[in-house]
Amino acid sequence: MDTTDLLLAIAHHLLVFSLAGIIGAEFVLVRGGLGRRRSSALSASTATTASSPR
């Protein structure tokens, strides 16, 4: 039971922080606050995060 609670808490926090990051990135991109240089850095960091092993 304790292991299940721990796994659910970890999954919950990962999902919440991922969602917050996605919404924040979308807000910045839609607002137009990123230049070409920053958006390429954002794409590189997103690609690195998406391809990291779990």
C-alpha positions as CSV (number, residue, x, y, z in Angstrom):
1,M,0.0,0.0,0.0
2,D,2.8,2.5,0.9
3,T,4.6,1.7,-2.4
4,T,1.4,2.4,-4.4
5,D,1.0,5.7,-2.6
6,L,4.6,6.7,-3.3
7,L,4.3,5.8,-7.0
8,L,1.0,7.7,-7.3
9,A,2.6,10.8,-5.6
10,I,5.6,10.7,-7.9
11,A,3.5,10.4,-11.0
12,H,1.2,13.2,-9.8
13,H,4.1,15.6,-9.3
14,L,5.7,14.7,-12.6
15,L,2.5,15.3,-14.5
16,V,1.7,18.6,-12.6
17,F,5.1,20.1,-13.2
18,S,5.2,18.9,-16.8
19,L,1.8,20.5,-17.5
20,A,2.9,23.7,-15.8
21,G,6.0,23.7,-18.0
22,I,4.1,23.1,-21.2
23,I,1.5,25.8,-20.4
24,G,4.3,28.2,-19.5
25,A,6.2,27.5,-22.8
26,E,3.0,27.8,-24.8
27,F,2.2,31.1,-23.1
28,V,5.6,32.5,-24.0
29,L,5.4,31.2,-27.6
30,V,1.9,32.5,-28.2
31,R,2.7,35.8,-26.7
32,G,5.6,36.2,-29.1
33,G,8.2,36.9,-26.4
34,L,10.8,34.6,-27.8
35,G,13.3,35.5,-30.5
36,R,14.7,33.0,-33.0
37,R,17.7,32.3,-30.7
38,R,15.7,31.6,-27.6
39,S,13.1,29.4,-29.4
40,S,15.8,27.2,-30.8
41,A,17.2,26.8,-27.3
42,L,13.7,25.9,-26.1
43,S,13.4,23.3,-28.9
44,A,16.7,21.8,-28.1
45,S,15.9,21.5,-24.4
46,T,12.5,20.0,-25.1
47,A,14.0,17.4,-27.5
48,T,16.6,16.5,-24.8
49,T,13.8,16.1,-22.2
50,A,11.6,14.0,-24.5
51,S,14.4,11.6,-25.4
52,S,15.7,11.0,-21.9
53,P,15.3,7.5,-20.6
54,R,12.8,6.9,-17.9
